[in-house]
Amino acid sequence: MSETRIVTSSAPLRGEMTVPGDKSISHRSIMLGSLALGTTVVRGFLHGEDNHSTLRAFRAMGIEISEEKDGVICIAGKGLNGLQEPGDVLDCGNSGTTIRLMSGLLAGQKFFSVVTGDRYLRKRPMKRVVTPLTQMGARIWGRGGGDLAPLAFQGGELKPIDYTSPIASAQVKSAILLAGLSCDGETTVREPHLSRDHSERMLAYFGADIRPFAGGVSLLGRPRLEGREVVVPGDISSAAFFMVAALIVPGSELLIRNVGVNPTRSGIIDILRAMGGNIELLDERTVSGEPVADLLVRASSLHGIEIGGAVVPRAIDEFPVISVAAACASGQTIIRDARELRVKETDRIAAMVTEMSKLGAILEATPDGMIIAGGAQLHGAAVESFGDHRIAMSCAIAALQAGSAVTIYDTGCTATSFPNFWDLLESVRQ
């Protein structure tokens, strides 16, 4: 993953594009397709390293998953009790979604299993899922008192729970709901703000009795899930890089087709529009239970705003590139209520402040966000990705506005979520 890229400033970006399939939905299609009875066909699956970690894990638990032409995935689901005890440790690579969601699932399986990940994933906190799962009766062991992988599970009978999460986290919520599939009775998760709801939508699509309500969601255990066709929309987190690129490079206009615009994920659109961004949603439609649209983005004069509260979990993965937009805007941007950024693939607050400062941006880290003084002229420098795909791609977008070349170290990590990012970027540069 230690590739190095040099990115120079750009003339206007023009053209049409599609971005890879949604990473979150791709993960869940493998998981629920494996737990459903019958065949699930997944079109638009993201063939990135994170999703392949999930795919390999379920193959290791006895699920037949084949790749057909055009990248279509076929899953021969075996039902809620069809998984087999894996013969080795399950390696989740760099994927927090894989390890946290599978923790919920493995807690209710009647076998022993161990999950781990790469050196970055083994530093990420797991107690946030281990605590509620333990309250459901799960037996889990791990480093740091169960806060760090590797994690070991002796699965078995669980009891339903009514859990109030201290943070709005789709991974925490989804882990509890997946554990709840194996329980008799109703499992409920409450959140301070609504986190992304891909799990709820897909569970309902596969036939689960799931009941969203103001402030949370409930699931009735032991449903009969049926195999379905899943069409995965383009990932809005991937589209975000090109949305910001088109907004900050004068004269640009990009049409990004087939993007998932789930309202629990579309905070990036609301934030960029509030900054003055010209973004139109065209041909809005629903595909496999998820809202989808084409995004038309034109270069705009952005201005600073305050970002906090309920919009933060709806845009949590996009804050690295939002900070790039803020650095190129006029006036001050304040980001708050985003402490979650400190426990992503890296500390994204510290990483963006450090690396964007090398490019001439004026940023200050706060405990739960950043203060960004927009309008500084960016210049060339050498920056680090810290092995974080979103840091690498955000630095590449910033480089489009720099006065001289930007060298980005360790860019192979972009294959985690956006394998063709660099080719796509070159294709729209004029």
Helices and strands as residue ranges (DSSP letters): E 4-7, E 14-18, H 23-35, E 37-43, H 49-60, E 64-67, G 69-71, E 73-78, E 90-91, H 96-107, E 112-116, G 121-123, H 127-135, E 139-142, H 143-146, E 148-154, E 162-164, H 170-180, E 186-190, H 198-206, E 210-213, E 216-220, E 229-231, H 236-248, E 253-260, H 267-274, E 278-287, E 290-298, E 306-307, G 309-311, G 316-318, H 319-327, E 332-335, G 339-343, H 348-358, E 362-366, E 369-373, E 382-384, H 389-399, E 406-409, G 412-416, H 421-428
